[in-house]
Structures are given as C-alpha cells and as structure tokens.
Amino acid sequence: MRIVVAHNRYREAQPSGENTIVDAEIAQLTAAGVEVLPFLRSSDEIPSMSKPAKALLPISPIWAPKAQHDLDRLLTEHRPDVLHLHNPYPLLSPWVVRTAHKRGVPVVQTVHNYRQVCSSGLYFRDGVICQDCRGRALGVPAIVHRCYRNSRAQSALMATTLAVHRPTWKSVDRYIALTTAVADHLRDYGIPDERIVVKPNAVPDPGSPAPAGNGFLFMGRLSPEKGLDLLLAAWRRHPVGALGPLRIAGDGELRPLAEAAAAERPDVLYLGQLDRSGVRAALADSSVVLATSTWHDVLPTVIIEALAAGRPVLGTALGGIPYLVGADSPREPAGTGPAEVATAAPGDGRVPLPVGVQRGEAGWVVAPEADALAAALPLAAAEATTLAPAARSRYERTFHPDVITKRLIDVYAGLAAPGGRPAR
C-alpha cells in the first residue's frame, strides 16, 4: 500500500503536538510495511521564500499553486492508493483535496481542530468558549474579533478560505475524528456518519506502570484555556496538605500564576518545563493526572500519556476529555448525594459520587467550575489506586501504537479497495 501524507508543519519555535503526531504516524506506518510518501511543507520556510513567492502568500490558504503543481507531479509519478491530509495551512491549502481527486486518489483527513468552521480552530475567544461562526456562510464574527493571528485582514482571509472551501471539505472521502466530540463537530458541519471514523492518536508504550505515587499532576502548556487558574481555585478550597502534593509542569504565559501558588502553599510544587525523563518521573511520583481545560480541548496528549503510565485522569467534561477517560457515554449517573451510595459496590474501592461528577472507565469528569472540581479532588485521591489498572487497560486497548496503526491501515484499505470510495 502506498500513501501520501500531506502536512504543513507548524513553526519549530511553536511546540506542536500535531507535528509530533504526524512524524510518529509516518514512522509507525513505515514499520508496519506501508510505503509512505511524505508531502510536507513547513511554515519555517516562509522567511526564506523569494519575493514572488511571498507575494502569493495571502492567497495560499485558498489556492497554493506551487504546492498543487508539486503534488500533481507526485501523484502522477507514484500513483498512491490514498492521500492522508493533516494541516493544509498556509502553504498547501485545502486545494490539495481537489488535486488528489483530479488524479483519482481518495482523501483521508485527520481533524486536529475545529477549523472547518472556526478561523482560530479552537472554538475559544477572550477566555471563554465561542461558537459564533457555527452555521454562518461567512465567519464575520471571526473578522470582527480578529480571531486569526489577531489580525482583521488575516482573519478575513481565513474566514473567506473556509467559505470558499466548504464544498472541498464536503468532498473528503473519509474523516478521521480523534474523539467522539470531533465526530459530533463533523456531523454538525454536515458530514455523514459513513464518512467519519473515530481513531485517536497513540503514544509510545512506556512499559509496565510504576507503583502509584502520591498526589496530583498538572502537565501542559500554561495558557488560559488549559484551566490552571480553575485548578488553583479548586485546590484552595482544601486545607494545605489534605490532598497530597499538586505538581505543576510546563511553561507559558501563566507561569507566574504557578510560581505564586508554589510560593503560597507548600503542597503546590512548580516543576517547570520537563524533558521526557522528567515527564516519566513526574508521572511515577503522582497518582492522578489533571486535565482541567476550559475549552473544547480536542485530544490532550497528556491524558493518553497518563493512561499509558497507569494513572487515572480527572478532567473537565469538555471536548475530547470524556472520550479519552471513557466517560463519553453514560456509565454512572452524575452524583446525587447520599442517595447514590448504592452505586459503589462493597469493597470495590469506590466511593459515592459527589454532585456533578461522572466516573468513567479510567477517570472522572466534571463541569469546568471550581466547586465541581473541588468536590472531585478528594474522590479522585481516594479512588486512584482502584482505577489505575483500568487506566492502563484502556491505553492498551484503545491508544497503543499497534492498535492505532492497524485501525489507520484499515481506513486506507477500505478506500483503496474497489468500491471503497464513497460517492461525493
């Protein structure tokens, strides 16, 4: 099987989980015997472009002529079975879908964000969830609020690109939704169920989990949408030391908030930005990982890393988080107080659920509110050891590279087989 993987890499100065995932998928597919033809561009190329090439940049999200020429030549020469698209902006453009279809090559796209509808791709603006552009022919609110790169001109270009390429996106042969929440987003956009496959990303297997540590770990970009301020507000509702330590790892604009919390309370530790060995050590030292995003976080990789390490996760009930912890379909009802005591089987290590908390296979989710999160913290501390084996089991069944690579190859095979490509 021969696959073209098309991706516009984000700048190396801007840490990108998407770049990492694309690199990992290429390596995993190659190891599985798939012939991969990378068709990659990088935003780092822009400063060194010629003046004529730079002059065309404003239209490149809509139509990137050089990329189409190069892709057409690649498709003609190698005759791949499928083109797999990740990020098309700004140097590829969604036009690659049309170029592939012109050569009879079906297209798969992995949806890493909400940019079919939202110019920023986040459904998040000014510190709150925003879906003002949903259902609009043209995303005027994105232009008014300068949602793309804080520029009205660039936001107008992106909003126009999304409007122009609505038929292009509707023609994609198969969408890979990283979670059930992304699948819902695609259905809302008008993509039929038969063109959507839920397939999350994978992380490498770290091996058998270390014995459970103590306390909680918050790990990731220290930016407003990741909910560090929400977490600290909930943490302060408990006496110092009552929940064990709270470790905070990462860097970003809210670093002063983390440093101030660590100076204020001895049970808050700021670890800074960690390398891979530091991440493994922090996971081993902790018993629960926190994912307190206040936006519809698509697929926070930290959750999969936690499950791989046998650590259950306490997160907000937004975006892909419920799916990742196995709480995207009702397993146990939200807490109703003392009357719910019967949901905890004697001796199973579980306790009654507080109001607003839902227990999943490998963790818990709550509303993105300080009171709800504060109520869930003691529950998570009490049940961490009980849910640890389920966390590792969920990783092995759902997020292990061997499992994910097979599912991806099955998607390709379904399109490459005679009659596998749906009518557009």
Secondary structure, 3 states (H helix, E strand, C coil): CEEEEEEEECCCCCCCHHHHHHHHHHHHHHHCCCEEEEEEEEHHHHHHCCHHHHHCHHHCCCCCHHHHHHHHHHHHHHCCCEEEECCCCCCCCCHHHHHHHHCCCCEEEEECCCCCCCCCCCCEECCEECCCCCCCCCCHHHHHCCCCCCCHHHHHHHHHHHHHCHHHHHCCCEEEECCHHHHHHHHHHCCCHHHEEECCCCCCCCCCCCCCCCCEEEECCCCHHHCHHHHHHHHCCCCCCCCCCEEEECCCCCHHHHHHHHHHCCCEEEEECCCHHHHHHHHHHCCEEEECCCCCCCCCHHHHHHHHCCCCEEEECCCCHHHHCCCCCCCCCCECHHHHHHHCCCCCCCCCCCECEEEECCEEEECCCHHHHHHHHHHHHHHHHHHHHHHHHHHHHHHCHHHHHHHHHHHHHHHHCCCCCCCC
